[in-house]
Amino acid sequence: MATRFVFIILFTAFSANPSLASVSNSENLIKATFSNNFEKLKSKKEFEILSASISGDTLVILISASGHADSDRSYSLVFGREWMESYPVRIRSILLMGDSLKDDASLYFEERKYFDLRPLKYEYKKAYRIEYGKIGFGFPEHPLLYEFDDR
């Protein structure tokens, strides 16, 4: 039996995830963003993250929810603006799902979404003035470690 969550996530753990998926089409990437009002963010719909992994600069998330399996759903990956100093540094993250789903909760669907992590890398490079690094972030039961080296 799957547990459903309304996600407002302030998660700080991290780990490497060996199951990486490849992304061949950059048109499907959803750009990660940052918010100065991170604490006030809430998802408008309930959903469950079944799996999450990182492949290069792309976060791959398998999501399940109830409703029509239409293409009107919108997702956002949002990071807070404050780095939590540790090694590796950590940052708070939240996955938001818009309210565009139709109200038929009798249908169950799963879909894979791809998020561009390059804005996260850019903010890290700007803050730490270094071309490589590790950033811990994630979701309950899906901690992640984003590593990059642009030297």
N, C-alpha and C positions, 0 to 999 in steps of 0.2 A: 504494500500500500504506500503510495507516494505521499509525502507531506508537501503541502502547498504553503508558500510564504508570501507575504506582502513585503517586498524588499526595501528596507532602508538599512543599508549595510555600512557599518563602521568596523571593518575587519582589518586586522593588522598582521596576521600570520603570513608565512610564505613557504614555498617549497618548489622544487623543480618538478615539472610534470613530463614524464618521458613520452606520453602519447601525443605526438604532434601531427596535425593535419596540414596538408599543403593547400595553398590558395593560389589559383591560377588567374583569376580575373579580378583586377583591382577595382573595377566598377562596382563590385558588390561590397566594398569596404565601407564601414560606417566609421567616421572619424571620431576618435575620443576627444572629449572636451574637458574644461576645468570650470569650477564654479566657486565664486567667493561666498556664496550662501549655501554651502554644502549641507549643513545641518538641517536645512528646511526642505530638502528634496525628498519626494516620495513618489513611488510608482503608482500609476493610476489603475493598474490591473494586477491581479495575482498571476504568478507563473512560477515555474520551477526551473532551476538550472540543473540539467542532468549531467553535463560535463563541461569542462573548460580546460583549454590548453593553449600554449603559445607556439607559433611557428614563425621564426624570424621576427618581423615587426607586426605580426598579426595575432590577435586574440581570437580564438575560435570557441564559440559557446553553443552548446546544444540546449535548446529551450523547449519546455512543454507547457501547455496551457489549455484552457477550455475556451470554446468559441468557434467561430467559423474559420476555416483555414484559408482565409483570403489574403490578399497582398497589401491590405491597408494598414497593417500594423507598423508602428514606428518604435524604434529602440534607440536609446542613448546610453553610452558609457561615459560616466562623469567621474572625475577625480577631484578631490579637495585641493586646495592651494598650499597646504602646509606639509612639508616633508617631516617624517618622524625619524630623528637621527638614531641610527643603529647601523650595523653592517649585516646585510645590505640595508640601505634606507628603505623606509616603507611609506606608503601613501594610502589614504582612504579612498575607496571606490564604491560606486553604486551602479547597478544596471537598472535602467528605467524602461518601462513599457508604456506606450501611449494608450489612450482610451478609445482607439478606433475599432476595437473588436466589436462585432455584433454580439448581442446578449444571449445567444443560444449556447448555454453552458453544457449542453448534452454532448457536444462534439469535442473530442480530444485531438490535439495535434502536437507534432514536434517539428521544430525547424532549427536549422543551423545558421548562425549569424557570425559575421566576420567584422572585427573592429580593428581599425588602424591605430597602432600604438606609437607611431612616430611623433605625435604631439607630446606624448609623455616623455619620450627620449629627448625631444627638443627642450622641454622645460627643465629636465634634469641637467642637460649640458649647460643651459643658461645659468642655472643655480650653482652648479659645482665647477664650472669651467674646466670640464674634462670630457674626453671623447669616448669613454667607455664606462660601463657601470652595470650595477644590478639593482633592481627595484622590486621590492616585495609588495604585493597587493592581492586582492582576491575576494572571494565570496564564501559564506559558510560552507564547509566541506569541500571547497575548491580553492585552496590557497595557490598562489602563482608566484613565480619568480621570472621577471623579464630581464634578460641579459643582452647586452649589445657591446660591440667593440668597433668603432668607426675610425680607428687609428690607421 
